[in-house]
């Protein structure tokens, strides 16, 4: 495999010759793979590109791409990745800092994981064996730790421990060669969050390799004041366009419609008029809500997996049956509420809405898993 290590620079004249010499020592340690270093210089005024050109005479594995104008970290990586795939025939792309914060000695450890079949290999600071610099102040450390935890939570990627690292190795075929770089939301630091989200949702086999993130030894810091703000902006855009999140939003709207129907029947027949007991009124209202929810979910929420023709009767029966599980939860919680409330309408309502929350999660799982089976490929609309 040809591994292209992409190093984006801006005013890195001091660290560049040291890093090139370090790579010259590390690359021979990598067995079974061809290593190439691609410097992408973002029009540095300090002559960084000239230093790379000088070393190219000595090292055949060294390449240089100079951006015609400054494009930011994300823009530079986008240009470098496209160039590495098209012009250098890269099989894997490595994102690597040019300032020794990513120590070169860890490169062979990441590359070794290629032989184990991994598509996305993450240099991680937050798995056992990984670390952030002890020299960082409290605020800088908290920015990194909290920012990463927020990214994990909002991207819904609990299986990835370091979502904001910039030290990664990505398979080209079937993954990066299908990514549209014109869709990058951020041309700055936060680009890496989008690539992570893309690779994981693309089905990449992921592994994290611990490494010690080093303090920057020279040059201008890449850490900008609005780094957290930019990352959050990217995360929210990703989730806004995420089909799964959109589906859950639609599911919530449909569920809200059913909730209004069920609550109206519950309040009128079970609380105000007291024609039925609260638990029985809940079940009756629940069945009306089930009919409404199935119809709206089939036509809107799960439109790509819509049930049609003769199958709709069978699916409705399945929907009704599986929904009875959730309805049973509601019934049980309301029965408990009745015994605790001792006639208090306020307490009954507390138990009622608590049961609704549990049912929301239960129903969403059941409907995705067993009714519309969203884990399978959506039927063709043709």
N, C-alpha and C positions, 0 to 999 in steps of 0.2 A: 504494500500500500504506500502511496505517496502522501505524506503528511506535510501540509504547508502551515508553518507557524507564522501567523500574521501579527506584526508588531506595528502599531500605529504611533507615530511620533509627532511632537510639536515642540521645538526647542529642546531637543534631547542630545545636543552635541557632546555634552560631558559624559553621559552614560552610554552612548551608542558604541564607541569602540570597545569599552569594557564588556558590554553584553555580547557583542559579536565574538569576542575571544572566548567568552564563557560558553557560548553555543558551539564553538569549534571544539571544545572539550567534551561537551555533553552529547552532541549528535552521534559520535562514533559508538557511544554506549547503547544506542538504540539498535536492536537486532531485528532483522526481517522486514524492516520498513525504510523507505527512502525519505530523508528529512530535507526540507527546504524552508528557508527563512525568507519571508517577504516583508520588507519594510514599506510601510505606506506613510509617506511624509506629507503632512498637512501644510505644505508651503512654509516650513520653518525658516525664519530669517537668520537663524544662527548657523546655517550651513550643515545641518544634520544630514541632508541628502548627499552632500559632497563627501562626507565621511563614509557613508555607505558605498558610494561609487568607488572610493579609494580601496576599500576592503574587498570589493567584488573582484578585483584583479587577483586576489589571493584565494578566495573561496568561491568555488563554482556553485555551491548551494545557496548563495546569497543573491536575492533579487530586490529590485527597487521599483516602487510605483510612486510617482509624485502627483498629488492632486493639483489640478490647475488653479483651484482656489480653496481656501479653508472651508471645510465642511463639517467640523465637529467630530467627536470621537465615533459616534454611531455612523455618520456619513463616511468617515474614513474606513471603518470596518466593512461597511457595505461595498464600497469600491474595491477594497482588498479581497473580499470573499468572491465577488464576481470575477475579478481578474484571476484569482487563484484557480477557480473552477474552469474558466474558459481558456486561459493562456498557459497555465501550469499543469493542468490535468490532475488537480487535487482529488484525492479519495477521502481525505479528512481535513478539516479546517480547525486550527487551534487559535484561540484568542489569547494573546499574551502581552502583558505590559512591558514597555521598554525601559522601565526604571528600577528593575530588580525587586519590585514588590511581589512579583511572581518569581521565586527563585528558580533559575534554570535547571537545577538538579532534580526538580520534580517532573520535568518533561518526560523522561523515560517511564516513570511510574504510570502516567496517564496513557502513554502510547501502548504500554503493555496490555491495557484493558481491551484494545482493539482485537487482540488474539482470543479474547474470551467472548467475543461476539457483541460487545456493547456498541450502541449507536451514538450515545451521548454521554460523555465522560466529564464529570464536573470536578474541578479542583475545589474542595470544600474546606472552609474554615470552621464549620460548625458541626463536624462529626468528630468522634474520638480520634485524637491524633492531630487534628487541625487547630489553628489558633489565630488570633489577631495580635498585633504588636502590643507588648506591655508598655511601651513608651507612649501610646496614645493616651490622651487625657480622657477624663470621665465622659465629657460631652461627645467626643469623637467616637469613643467605644459604644456609647449608648445609641448614637445615630446609626452605627453599623448593625448592632444587635437588634434594636427595636425595628429598624427599617426592614431587616430581613424577616423578622417575625410577622410584621404587617404584610409583607409581600406574600409570605407563605399562606397566611390566613385569607387574604383577599383573592389570591389566585386559586385558592382551594387546592394547594399542592402540599399536603402534610408529609408526603413521602420524600420530598426534596428538602434537605436541611439548610442549604445555602442557595437562596434564590437570587442574590445580588452579586455573586462572584463574577469576575471577569476572566477567569482562568478556566477555559472549557475546550473540549475537543468534540467536533460534530461530524457525523458521517455525511458525505455528499449525496451518494446515490439513494434516491427515494426520500431524501429529507431536504438538505440544503439546496439541492438542484431544483427543488420545486417551490422554494420560497421566493416570493415577489418582493424584492428589496424596495420597490416603490411604495410599499405599504408600511414602511417603518414609521411608527408614530413619533419617535424621538430620534433626533440626530445627535443626541448627547449620551451621557452615561446610561440612561434608562433603556437604551436600545436592547441591552442584554436581557432585560426582563421579558421583552416581547419574543426574543429568540428562544428563551427557555420555555415560555408558554407554548410556542409553536411546536418545538421538538417534542415536548411531553404529550401534547394533544395529538400529535402526528403518530403517536404510538412508539416512539423511540425507546429502546431498551436502555435504561439509565443506571449509572453507577456513580457514586461519589468517592473521590480519592482524597484523603486528608492532606492538607499542606499548611505550613506556617506562613501566613501572610506577613511579609517583611515591611518594616518602615521604609519610606521613600528616602533614598540616600542623596539625591540631587535633583535639580530641575524644578519646574513649577508644579505645584500640586494639582492633580486632576479633580480633587474634591471641591465641588462648588457649593455655594450656600443653598441653592435651590435644588440640590440633588434629591432630597426626600420628596419635595413638591413635584418634581419632574417624574419620579418613579410612580408616585400615586396617580398622576395624570395618565400615564401609560396603562397602569393596572385598571383604572376605571374604564378607559376606552376599550381595553381588551375584553373586560367583562360585559360591557354594554353591547359589544358585537358578538359575544359568545352565544352560540345557539342554545347551549344548555341553560344559560342564565335567562335568555329570552323565553325559553320554554317554561322555566320555573315561574317567571313573572306572569306569563299567560295562565299557567296553572293556578297561580294565586288569585288572579282576577276571576277565573271561572269558579274557583273555590269560594271566593267572596260572594259571588252571585248565589251559589248554592247555600252559603251560610245565611244570607238574607232570607231566603225562602224557609230554611229550617228554623231560624231564629224567630221568624214571624209566627210560624205555627206553634213553636215552643212557648213563646210569650203569650200569645192569644189564648191557645187552648189549655196550656199547662200552668200558666202563672196568673193571668188576669181572669179569664172566665172559669178556670179550674174544672173544665169539662173532663179533662184527662189528667192522669198523674204526670208530673214532669218527665219521668223516664219514658212513659209511653208516648207522650207528645214529642219527645226527642226522636224516637224511632220513626214515628209517622213523618215528621218533618225531614228526617234523614233520607227516607225513601223518595220523597219528592225531590230532594236535592240531588240524589243519585241519578235520577232520570235526567234532570237538567244538566248535571256535570258530565254525564256520558255524552250527551248530544253536543255540548259546546266544546268539550275536549277533543272529540272526534273530528269536528269541523274546523277547529282553530288551533288548540294547543298542540295536538299531534297530527297536524294536517299532512305532514310528509309521510306519516305512517297510517293514514286514514283507512279505516275499515269500511269496505263497500260490499254491496250485493248481499248474497245470502249469509255471508259470514257475520253480518252486523247483528243478527239475532243471537247467534252463539256468543259473540263477544260481549253483547249487552248482558247476557246471563252470567258470563264469567265476571264481568265488571260488577254486577249486582252482588254476586256471591262473595267476591274478594272485598267489596266495600262493606259487607256485613261484618268482616273482621274489625274494621275501624268503627263501625256502628256498635259492635259489641263492646269495644273499648269505651265508647261514649256512655253506653248503657251502664256499664260497671262503675265508671267514675261518677255518674249521676246518682246511682243507687247509694254509693258511698256518701255523696254529697247530701242526699236526702236524710241519711241517718245522722249526719253531723249538723246539718242546718237547723233541724228541729223547727221547720216552718219559716225560716228566714229566707226571703226571696233573694237578698243580696248574696248570701253565702252560696245558695244554689247557682246563681249566675257566675260566681267565681269558679266553681267546679265545672260548670258548663263550658266556659271559655278556655279553661285549662285543658279540658278534654279535646276541644277543637284544635288546639296547637299540636297535641300528640297525634291526632288523626291526620292533620295536614302532612306531616312528615311520613307517616305510615302509608297514606294513600299515594303520595308521589312515588315512593319506592315501588309499591305494588303495580301501579299503572305503567311505569317505565319497564319494569322487569317482566310482567306477565301479560298485560293487556296489549299495549302497543309495541312492546319489545324493541325499544329504541337502541339497544346494544347491537342489533342487526342492521344491515344496510337498508336505508329507506327504499321503498319500492319506486320504480321509475314512474315519472309523471306522464310519460309518453303514452 
